[in-house]
Amino acid sequence: MLLTIACPDTAIDLPHRLGHSGDEVTRVRLESGDAHVFFPELGDGRSRAALLYRPREQGPGSGSRLHHLASAVAHAFGPAASMPAVQAGSEPLPVVKIELTPIPGVFGSRWIEMFGPLGWEIEPAVLSSPETDDIQFFSLTLTGRVALGAALNQVYTLLPFIEDDPDYVTVEEGVGRGQDWLTGHPSCRNIVRWHFNHHPSAQEIRDGILPPSGAREGDREAEGGRNTRLYEARMTAVLEALARRDVKTVTDLGCGEGELLVRLMKEPWLERLVGVDASIESLEVARARLEPYFANGQPADRLVLLQGGLTYRDDRWTGSDAVTLIEVIEHIEPERVGTVAHLVFGEARPRIVVVTTPNREFNALFNFLRPDEMRNPDHRFEWTRAEFRSWAEGIEALYGYGFDLQDIGRLREGLGAATQMAVFSR
C-alpha cells in the first residue's frame, strides 16, 4: 500500500517536519513487513512524502490491511503525529492532501462517518484489478485544512477502526493522545472503546483520551467478555482484596481524581475512607465526583479528602485498616521509594497494604515503545515481576508483612500481565 502526504498550498519542509532526510530512502521494519519512506517531490517550496508498505507474506490481498498501514504510519511518523494540533501564534492551518492506494474492498459510508466530521473532503476512485477479479480495490484522497500532526494522528487512529479487523492486536503510540479532534468526534466513545477492547493493557493511553467520567462509567464490557478492560480489572482486584480481608477503613494514597474512592463509596461494609493527593486540582475533581453520594444521605464524615505528599509523615491519614497505592509508586523517584515504604509500613503500619504497578516485561507487546521507554512519561521507573517480588520481599524482611502477588489483566506467556499487584498483611 502507498500513502502520500503533501501540503500543496504551503511551503512546508516536510522532511524536517516528519523527522526524515529528504535525500534518502528510510526503511522501517515492522513485524508484518517493511515500510519505506521517501520524498518523490522535493524543492521549489513544495514537497511530497511517500510511505510504501510491503508485506512479508505474498498473495492476493495480503498485506493490504489498513491496520498494517496504520502501524507503518505510527512507526515512521509517530513523533510528528504527537505534535499539538494548534500552537500559539501559529500560521493558518495548511491544506493537507493524503492519498491512499490500493485499499481492498469497496468504498463505504464508514469512511465518510469517520473523516467527514473532521472537515476532510473525501474522493474515492475504483481501481481495476484484471489479475484478481475476485478482489476489489479503490484509492482514496483526503483533502483538508488541518495541522500536519493532527492529520497523521487521525489516519493511524481511524484506519484500524474503519477496517475493524478482529486480529488487530497492536496499540500505536498517541492514539488520539494530546489531540482535541478525537474528543470532539461524534464517534469518540465508539472509537476509544474499539481500540481499548482490542487492547486490554492500554489503560494509560485510554486515560489520556476520555475525560475521567468516561474512564469511570463508560465503555463497559459485557460480563465475561474476552477483553475485559484493564481499568475495570484493576479496580475489581483491589476491591476484592479488601473485601476478603474484612477491611472497614481505607486510605487511598495518591487518590488522584477519585477513581478508586468512587468504587469504594458504593460498598456498605466500608465505614470510613480517606483520599490523599498532592494535587489540589485532582482533589477538586474527586470532590465533585463524590458529591452525589453525600446528596444521597451518606454521612459527611465517611469520606475525607486531604492534600498532602507521600514522602513526609502525615498523621491525618494514619489509623486505617488498609492503605492502597494504585498505580502510584512508579511515579515516585526511586531514591524516595524507601521513604514512602517506611512511612506506610514502618510508621502508619496498617493491617493491609495494596500496591499495584505496571509490569515492565509486558511493554514488549507495545511496539511503539523503545526497549528502554516506559509507558507513561511521568513514570520514574517500571518494575519487572522479579523486581517487584524482590521489593516485596524487602518489605517482608524489614517490616514483618507477608505478601501475596497477583497478575491483573490477560496473561501472556513469558511476559505476565499488564499490571501486577501485591497485597501485604500483618
PASEDO-85236 format. One line per 10 residues: number of its first residue (from 1); their letters; for each residue z, x, y of C-alpha. Coordinates in nm, 4 decimals. Each point is the difference from the previous one (the first is absolute). Layout:
<dovos>
NUM) A) Z:X:Y; ...
</dovos>
This chain:
<dovos>
1) MLLTIACPDT) 0.0000:0.0000:0.0000; -0.0720:0.1132:0.3531; 0.2056:-0.0763:0.3089; -0.1159:0.1080:0.3439; 0.1873:-0.0155:0.3294; -0.1489:0.0259:0.3473; 0.1005:-0.0741:0.3564; -0.3499:-0.0572:0.1426; 0.0986:-0.0758:0.3588; 0.2641:0.2668:0.0517
11) AIDLPHRLGH) -0.0055:0.3803:-0.0077; 0.2814:0.0474:-0.2525; 0.0451:0.3285:-0.1842; 0.0107:-0.1599:-0.3449; 0.0573:0.3207:-0.1977; 0.3053:0.0778:0.2116; 0.1308:-0.3580:-0.0083; -0.0429:-0.0231:-0.3764; 0.1488:0.3422:-0.0704; -0.3117:0.1663:-0.1412
21) SGDEVTRVRL) -0.2407:0.2756:0.0858; -0.3300:-0.1382:0.1165; -0.2113:0.2843:-0.1382; 0.0968:-0.0096:-0.3668; 0.0438:-0.2446:-0.2870; 0.3595:-0.0688:-0.1026; 0.0732:-0.0902:-0.3599; 0.2914:-0.2345:-0.0724; 0.1103:-0.0143:-0.3637; 0.1280:-0.3323:-0.1314
31) ESGDAHVFFP) 0.1188:-0.1070:-0.3419; -0.2956:-0.2378:-0.0328; -0.2662:0.2304:0.1434; -0.0933:0.2157:0.2964; -0.0668:-0.0817:0.3621; -0.1985:0.2116:0.2436; 0.0368:-0.0201:0.3776; -0.2860:0.1161:0.2206; -0.1569:-0.0745:0.3383; -0.3701:-0.0923:-0.0203
41) ELGDGRSRAA) -0.0158:-0.0449:0.3787; 0.1743:0.2450:0.2282; -0.0666:0.0935:0.3599; -0.1367:-0.1417:0.3242; 0.3248:-0.1864:0.0587; -0.0463:-0.2093:-0.3137; 0.1086:0.0528:-0.3580; 0.0150:-0.1824:-0.3303; 0.2342:0.0727:-0.2877; -0.0788:-0.0730:-0.3641
51) LLYRPREQGP) 0.2177:-0.0215:-0.3093; -0.1832:0.0017:-0.3327; 0.2045:-0.1012:-0.3025; -0.1215:0.1038:-0.3465; 0.1808:-0.1308:-0.3090; 0.0694:0.2224:-0.2966; -0.0954:-0.2741:-0.2446; -0.3676:-0.0901:-0.0038; -0.1633:-0.3302:-0.0841; -0.1119:-0.3239:0.1658
61) GSGSRLHHLA) 0.2460:-0.0889:0.2734; 0.2491:0.2724:-0.0903; 0.1767:0.1508:0.2957; -0.1327:-0.2689:0.2336; 0.3441:-0.1519:0.0223; 0.1303:-0.0542:0.3489; 0.3485:0.1308:-0.0692; -0.1519:0.3369:-0.0967; -0.1755:0.0134:0.3338; 0.3191:-0.1052:0.1776
71) SAVAHAFGPA) 0.1869:0.2802:-0.1754; -0.2657:0.2454:0.1126; 0.0322:-0.1209:0.3605; 0.3780:0.0408:-0.0148; -0.0251:0.3528:-0.1349; -0.2813:0.1128:0.2269; 0.1027:-0.1698:0.3245; 0.3667:-0.0927:-0.0514; 0.1422:0.1900:0.3009; -0.2572:-0.1565:0.2335
81) ASMPAVQAGS) 0.0802:-0.3465:-0.1330; 0.3699:0.0506:0.0758; -0.0640:0.0455:0.3733; 0.1339:-0.2753:0.2275; -0.2558:-0.2692:0.0635; 0.0317:0.0190:0.3788; 0.1568:0.2795:0.1989; 0.1321:-0.0193:0.3544; -0.2661:0.0867:0.2533; -0.2747:-0.0054:-0.2605
91) EPLPVVKIEL) -0.3620:-0.0776:0.0806; -0.1508:-0.3394:-0.0977; -0.0311:-0.0382:-0.3739; -0.3262:0.1402:-0.1378; -0.2569:-0.1900:-0.1998; 0.0427:0.1086:-0.3621; -0.2744:-0.0548:-0.2565; 0.0844:0.0312:-0.3697; -0.2587:-0.0371:-0.2742; 0.0798:-0.0413:-0.3701
101) TPIPGVFGSR) -0.2588:0.0215:-0.2783; -0.0526:-0.0880:-0.2788; 0.2671:-0.2620:-0.0633; -0.0111:-0.1693:-0.3402; -0.0140:-0.3783:-0.0149; -0.1027:-0.2658:0.2464; 0.1154:-0.0176:0.3609; 0.2597:-0.2748:0.0351; 0.2287:-0.1700:0.2494; 0.2914:0.2282:-0.0867
111) WIEMFGPLGW) -0.1571:0.2747:0.2110; -0.0200:-0.2333:0.2988; 0.3579:-0.1201:-0.0533; 0.1293:0.3554:-0.0008; -0.2056:0.1788:0.2652; -0.0964:-0.2961:0.2199; 0.3465:-0.0573:0.1551; 0.0062:0.3673:0.1005; -0.3042:-0.0429:0.2219; -0.2603:0.1650:-0.2220
121) EIEPAVLSSP) -0.3611:-0.1119:-0.0053; -0.0996:-0.0137:-0.3677; -0.3572:0.0567:-0.1131; -0.0705:-0.0102:-0.3754; -0.3326:0.0874:-0.1619; -0.1060:-0.0569:-0.3604; -0.1142:0.3118:-0.1852; -0.2551:-0.0202:-0.2794; 0.0790:0.1807:-0.3215; -0.3051:-0.0073:-0.2317
131) ETDDIQFFSL) 0.1569:0.2354:-0.2540; 0.3122:-0.2116:-0.0429; -0.1082:-0.3597:0.0437; 0.3310:-0.1263:-0.1353; 0.1987:0.1643:0.2811; -0.0247:-0.1178:0.3589; 0.0705:0.2181:0.3029; 0.0137:-0.0399:0.3751; 0.0662:0.2167:0.3025; 0.2292:-0.0849:0.2857
141) TLTGRVALGA) 0.0104:0.1006:0.3648; 0.3174:-0.0535:0.2025; -0.0224:0.0324:0.3772; 0.2971:-0.0438:0.2292; 0.1794:0.1284:0.3052; 0.3063:0.1544:-0.1592; 0.1975:0.3242:-0.0022; -0.1409:0.2397:-0.2580; 0.3328:0.0408:-0.1784; 0.0486:-0.3762:-0.0241
151) ALNQVYTLLP) -0.3539:-0.0415:-0.1336; 0.0640:0.2457:-0.2830; 0.3386:-0.1545:-0.0706; -0.1590:-0.3433:-0.0285; -0.2673:0.1277:-0.2384; 0.2313:0.1611:-0.2518; 0.2553:-0.2803:0.0214; -0.2449:-0.2873:-0.0417; -0.2571:0.1346:-0.2483; 0.2334:-0.0038:-0.3033
161) FIEDDPDYVT) 0.1323:-0.3425:0.1030; -0.3521:-0.1425:0.0268; -0.0909:0.1427:-0.3391; 0.3263:-0.1249:-0.1574; -0.0366:0.2296:-0.3012; 0.2911:-0.0506:-0.2458; -0.0254:0.3672:-0.0989; 0.0622:0.1211:0.3549; 0.3233:0.2021:-0.0170; -0.0030:0.2355:0.2973
171) VEEGVGRGQD) 0.1728:-0.0507:0.3342; -0.1658:0.2008:0.2746; 0.1989:0.1441:0.2865; 0.0272:-0.2152:0.3104; -0.1158:-0.3362:-0.1393; 0.0358:-0.1820:0.3298; 0.2823:0.2344:0.1045; 0.0341:0.0592:0.3731; -0.2835:-0.2438:0.0752; 0.0305:-0.3324:0.1808
181) WLTGHPSCRN) -0.3148:-0.1422:-0.1549; 0.1540:-0.0927:-0.3352; 0.3094:-0.1780:0.1295; -0.2301:-0.2177:0.2107; -0.2499:-0.0705:-0.2781; -0.0037:-0.3621:-0.1275; 0.0215:0.1299:-0.3586; 0.2647:0.2644:0.0709; 0.2534:-0.1206:-0.2542; -0.2602:-0.0510:-0.2714
191) IVRWHFNHHP) -0.1374:0.3508:0.0571; 0.3451:0.1588:-0.0063; 0.1060:-0.2071:-0.3010; -0.3101:0.1080:-0.1893; 0.0461:0.3685:0.0745; 0.3705:-0.0191:-0.0752; -0.0359:-0.2011:-0.3196; -0.2366:0.2642:-0.1307; 0.2423:0.2750:0.1026; 0.3629:-0.0859:-0.0750
201) SAQEIRDGIL) 0.1133:0.3450:0.1164; -0.1405:-0.0238:0.3512; 0.2868:-0.1663:0.1856; 0.0058:0.2696:0.2660; -0.3600:-0.0777:0.0884; 0.0558:-0.3745:-0.0052; 0.3071:0.0228:0.2234; -0.2142:0.1683:0.2635; -0.2378:-0.2972:0.0144; 0.1911:-0.3273:-0.0210
211) PPSGAREGDR) 0.2929:-0.0931:0.2246; 0.3449:-0.0006:-0.1633; -0.0131:-0.3736:-0.0652; -0.3092:0.0534:-0.2129; 0.1703:0.2733:-0.2003; 0.2994:-0.2241:-0.0514; -0.1456:-0.3395:-0.0706; -0.3768:0.0179:-0.0384; -0.2460:0.0904:-0.2695; 0.2182:-0.0926:-0.2941
221) EAEGGRNTRL) -0.1307:0.0656:-0.3472; 0.0169:-0.2568:-0.2749; 0.2969:0.0692:-0.2228; -0.0988:0.2237:-0.2854; -0.3157:0.1206:0.1740; -0.1365:0.3358:-0.1116; 0.0312:0.1607:0.3440; 0.3436:-0.0998:0.1301; 0.0472:0.1384:0.3486; 0.2036:0.3161:0.0207
231) YEARMTAVLE) 0.1868:-0.1391:0.2984; 0.1140:-0.3018:-0.1999; 0.0716:0.2086:-0.3090; 0.2171:0.2381:0.2010; 0.2010:-0.2763:0.1659; 0.0461:-0.1812:-0.3299; 0.1182:0.3173:-0.1750; 0.2587:0.0682:0.2705; 0.1225:-0.3588:-0.0017; 0.0348:-0.0027:-0.3786
241) ALARRDVKTV) 0.1837:0.3321:0.0029; 0.2554:-0.1406:0.2427; 0.0342:-0.3327:-0.1824; 0.0686:0.1669:-0.3360; 0.2887:0.1993:0.1469; 0.2004:-0.2855:0.1519; -0.0501:0.1140:0.3572; 0.1403:-0.2197:0.2784; -0.0592:0.2107:0.3118; -0.2973:0.2246:0.0835
251) TDLGCGEGEL) -0.0838:0.2512:0.2730; -0.3740:0.0678:0.0410; -0.0430:0.3402:0.1644; -0.3312:0.0390:0.1807; -0.0464:-0.3768:-0.0126; -0.3028:0.0110:0.2317; -0.1256:-0.3489:0.0831; 0.2207:-0.1637:-0.2597; -0.2322:-0.0407:-0.2980; 0.2767:0.0452:-0.2570
261) LVRLMKEPWL) 0.2617:-0.1834:0.2072; -0.2213:-0.3093:0.0107; -0.0088:0.0011:-0.3785; 0.3724:0.0596:-0.0303; 0.0885:-0.2803:0.2412; -0.1478:-0.2470:-0.2485; 0.2503:0.0985:-0.2691; 0.3184:-0.2115:0.0103; 0.1963:0.2541:-0.2056; -0.0147:0.2529:0.2827
271) ERLVGVDASI) 0.2840:-0.0493:0.2457; -0.0708:0.2590:0.2690; -0.3001:0.2107:0.1024; -0.0241:0.2909:0.2417; -0.3291:0.1422:0.1268; -0.0123:0.3409:0.1679; -0.2989:0.1558:0.1751; -0.0584:0.2521:0.2769; -0.2741:-0.2084:0.1634; 0.1053:-0.2714:0.2427
281) ESLEVARARL) -0.3509:-0.1481:-0.0162; 0.0155:-0.0336:-0.3783; 0.3435:-0.1612:0.0185; -0.1251:-0.2528:0.2534; -0.2807:-0.0970:-0.2368; 0.2493:-0.0245:-0.2862; 0.2303:-0.2183:0.2074; -0.2853:-0.2373:0.0865; -0.1042:-0.0256:-0.3646; 0.3551:-0.0713:-0.1128
291) EPYFANGQPA) 0.0798:-0.2517:0.2726; -0.1193:-0.3045:-0.2011; 0.2675:0.0648:-0.2614; 0.2772:-0.0360:0.2583; -0.1636:-0.3152:0.1366; 0.0345:-0.1447:-0.3505; 0.3770:0.0384:-0.0015; 0.0508:0.3566:-0.1234; 0.3365:0.1460:0.1120; -0.0507:0.2155:0.3088
301) DRLVLLQGGL) 0.1968:0.2888:-0.1507; -0.2004:0.0094:-0.3242; -0.2523:0.2400:0.1556; 0.0579:0.2917:0.2373; -0.2816:0.2112:0.1484; 0.0975:0.3418:0.1328; -0.1903:0.2667:0.1851; 0.0862:0.3395:-0.1404; -0.1279:0.3158:-0.1588; 0.0519:0.1025:-0.3594
311) TYRDDRWTGS) 0.0959:0.3616:0.0562; 0.3406:-0.0553:0.1597; 0.3103:-0.1857:-0.1090; 0.0181:-0.3647:0.1036; 0.2953:-0.1978:-0.1330; -0.1553:-0.3280:0.1156; -0.2162:-0.0236:-0.3106; 0.2423:0.1327:-0.2614; 0.1942:-0.2221:-0.2401; -0.2936:-0.1764:-0.1687
321) DAVTLIEVIE) -0.0274:-0.0294:-0.3775; -0.3538:0.1389:0.0150; -0.2161:0.2121:0.2290; -0.3800:-0.0099:-0.0154; -0.2503:0.2577:0.1273; -0.3378:-0.1616:-0.0633; -0.2951:0.2295:0.0774; 0.2235:0.1825:0.2481; 0.1043:0.3357:-0.1373; -0.3515:0.1477:0.0178
331) HIEPERVGTV) 0.0078:-0.0516:0.3792; 0.2989:0.2346:0.0364; -0.0451:0.3714:0.0622; 0.0625:0.1813:-0.3316; 0.2813:0.2101:0.1485; 0.1816:-0.3203:0.1023; -0.0261:-0.1835:-0.3318; 0.3187:0.1711:-0.1182; 0.1844:-0.1249:0.3082; -0.1120:-0.3584:-0.0610
341) AHLVFGEARP) 0.0948:0.0278:-0.3668; 0.3476:0.1246:0.0905; 0.0555:-0.2821:0.2498; -0.1059:-0.2607:-0.2561; 0.1321:0.1384:-0.3280; 0.2790:0.2224:0.1242; 0.1545:-0.1986:0.2866; -0.1096:-0.3658:-0.0128; 0.0100:0.0060:-0.3815; -0.1315:-0.3496:-0.0754
351) RIVVVTTPNR) 0.0154:-0.1115:-0.3601; -0.3827:-0.0262:-0.0195; -0.2775:0.1904:0.1794; -0.3678:-0.0936:-0.0418; -0.2688:0.2469:0.1105; -0.3763:-0.0516:-0.0212; -0.2606:0.2573:0.0985; -0.3694:0.0730:-0.0651; -0.0989:0.1899:-0.3128; -0.2137:0.2913:0.1175
361) EFNALFNFLR) -0.1755:0.0352:-0.3355; -0.1559:-0.3429:0.0468; -0.1808:0.1280:0.3098; -0.2625:0.1485:-0.2307; -0.1487:-0.3509:-0.0200; -0.0552:-0.0085:0.3763; -0.3213:0.1949:0.0277; 0.0169:-0.0100:0.3802; 0.3078:0.2257:-0.0076; -0.0210:0.3761:-0.0129
371) PDEMRNPDHR) 0.2120:0.1615:-0.2752; 0.2688:0.0940:0.2529; -0.0210:-0.3187:0.2095; 0.2641:-0.2731:-0.0008; -0.0577:-0.3750:0.0078; 0.1514:-0.0543:0.3422; -0.0204:0.2415:0.2941; 0.3697:-0.0645:0.0680; 0.1089:0.1110:-0.3478; 0.1836:0.3314:0.0119
381) FEWTRAEFRS) -0.0345:0.0503:-0.3750; -0.0897:-0.1885:-0.3165; 0.1666:0.0691:-0.3334; -0.1508:0.0228:-0.3445; 0.1874:-0.1806:-0.2754; 0.1587:0.3282:-0.1093; 0.1112:0.0802:0.3550; 0.1492:-0.3458:0.0440; 0.1889:0.0339:-0.3280; 0.1239:0.3430:0.1033
391) WAEGIEALYG) 0.1288:-0.1405:0.3287; 0.1724:-0.2865:-0.1839; 0.1626:0.2460:-0.2400; 0.1300:0.1924:0.3001; 0.1581:-0.3174:0.1370; 0.1569:-0.0610:-0.3399; 0.1464:0.3518:-0.0114; 0.1274:0.0034:0.3591; 0.1311:-0.3531:0.0427; 0.0593:-0.1399:-0.3482
401) YGFDLQDIGR) -0.2629:-0.2748:0.0056; -0.1941:-0.0899:-0.3130; -0.3586:-0.1095:0.0470; -0.2895:-0.1917:-0.1542; -0.3615:0.0741:0.0879; -0.2714:-0.2656:0.0054; -0.3734:-0.0040:0.0690; -0.1290:-0.2713:0.2339; -0.3625:-0.1028:-0.0204; -0.2654:0.0405:-0.2646
411) LREGLGAATQ) 0.0486:0.3104:-0.2142; -0.2820:0.2518:-0.0267; 0.0014:0.2465:-0.2869; 0.1215:0.3398:0.1099; 0.0654:-0.1185:0.3561; 0.2690:-0.2651:-0.0231; 0.0028:-0.2848:0.2522; -0.0488:-0.0127:0.3750; 0.3708:-0.0375:0.0798; 0.3090:0.1369:-0.1700
421) MAVFSR) 0.3498:-0.1432:0.0260; 0.3446:0.1403:-0.0739; 0.3043:-0.2260:-0.0344; 0.3225:0.1981:0.0354; 0.3359:-0.1424:-0.1078; 0.3587:0.1148:-0.0308
</dovos>
